[in-house]
Amino acid sequence: MDLTSVKNIKEIAAHFDFRFSKGLGQNFLTDPSVPEEIARATEITDGALEIGPGFGVLTQALAKTGKKVVSIELDERLLKVLEYTVGEYENVKIIHGDVMKLNLNNLITKEFGNEKISVAANLPYYITTPILTKLIESSLPLKNIVVMVQKEVADRICAEPGTKAYGALTVMCRYYTVPSIVTQVSAGSFMPPPKVDSAVVKLHMCDKPNVDVKDGKMFFRVVKAAFAQRRKTLLNCLAHAFPLPKERLSELLENAGISPSVRGETLGLNEFASIADALTDIDV
């Protein structure tokens, strides 16, 4: 069954009396090339965890690899639909649940053992960042995360220092992963069409953070402070977040080779790490 066919989508929706939920960000793909590209980009070797299968178009593409696919679906109305659309695949298991509430470490161990798996998803725009943060920061046995997100979010994830898109999300992703854009997806490739374009992003998980720091929590305290007030200088942002005189902070930055007058959006991982290590040494 072609699950990207508008005719088939309408027929399935009518058969199950299914109505698309704006609140759950339900926009289903009508471009057959996209789920195939996502499935290829995941580079599945042992299995895939899918988030938000919808009618099962990506589930189907993942299942065709022959590897085990476990799909987490929040909307109970879709369980019967998925049984109809992908129930024939013996390597697919549908789990009804909220990915933000599930213990993913336990789930992955139970379903896939000790092997590294890949995550694939067409993420609802309203909860993209919380889901990505949970996946990246939970120390899960992941090889790749391949997700379709709002194009603006994809640009932020893959941004370079000194650009408007560069921010705390960029730094988090670059700290743990190597991000890249797989493909662009126009709004017209969905039913119903969203108001904005999308992009597929691949996050290759690294075995260890991409920069050495003395204290990871301090690193992200610095990052959060640096981007909390983007229009202000780095010195002012840090002074607002840490209980140190500006003179002491200015000296700390200059000793790290960083001008106090720059903005946080100009710093790379190594510079954030230098600031964090200096603050760790004085036990702020």
C-alpha positions, 0 to 999 in steps of 0.5 A: 500500500502506497501510504504517500498517496493522497487518495489512500490517505483520504480513504484510510482516514475515512475508513477509520473516521480519523481526523487530523489533530493540529494539537498533535502536529499531525501532517502526513508525508505525500512525497514517497522519496522522503521516507526512503531517504530517512530510512537510508540516512539512519544506516540501520544495522541492528534496529530502529526506534521510530517516534510518531509513526502516524499512518506508518509511511516511515515505519514501512520504509524502515521495515523494508530494511529487514531490521526490527522497528519499534514505533512509539505512537502517542495518539491511541486513535492511530493504533488500529490504523497502524495495525491495518497499514503495517501489521503485515510486517513481522519486524514491526512493533507498535508501542502506545505511549508518550516518548517524553514519559517513557524510560527509553534506556529500559525500552531500548534494552528490552527490545534491542538488547545491548546493540546500538540502534538508530532513531527515525522520526517526523517530529511534531513542531511543537515538541521538537526541541524537548524530544531531541534534548531527551534523545541526545542527553539521555546516554542512550545506545544510539548510532544516528538520530534522523529526524524531520523538523521545521526548516528553521530548527534544522538551520539552527541545529546545523548553524555556524558560529557568528550566524543568527541561527547559531544558539544553545540548541546548536551547541548542544547538538555539536557537543554530542553529535555531528549534525548535517542536513539530509534533504529539504522538504516543502510544505506541499509534501504533506497532508494537510500542508503545514505553514512552513517548510521542513528539513531532514536532519541527521545527528551522528552520535559521538562516543564522547563529547566533541570537546573535553571539559572538566564539568559538563554541567558548568559547560551548559550553564555557560552556554545557557548564560551566553545565549540568554540575552543575545543582544548583550555582550558575553561579559554582561551575560555572564555577569547576570548568571554568575556571582562574580564581579565584572572585573573578575569575569573580564580577567577570566575571559581575557586569560582565555583569549576571549574578548569580553565585548564579543557576543555568545553567538561568536563562540565555538565549542572550544571557547565555551569549554575554556570559559567553563573550565575557568569557572570550574577551577574557581568553584563558582 
